[in-house]
């Protein structure tokens, strides 16, 4: 059965799955100011893009699949969370691979 919290639940699972990567890399959450500098520009650009697309009728969200909490009366809170969670998961993945890359390369 689907619910209005499904979108948020999927984002939560994404964070849980990537959480162990915090200890495989350089500690993304431990360097919060750097993470904020990486995520905020993406969040701003995509949120503006989404709001414009919604207002022009090019994009919409099914009301049964979101909580109904709209930022500025337009953007679902889940979409804003998406713009924070997915880039955070990407940075966690990147830093984990980067942190382990030297161990995977042959010596010499």
Secondary structure, DSSP 8 states (H G I E B T S, - for coil): ---TTHHHHHHHHHHHHHHGGGGTTT-TGGGHHHHHHHHHHHHHHHHHHHHHHHHTTS----GGGS-S-EETTTEEHHHHHHHHHHHHHHHHHHHHHHHHHHHHS---
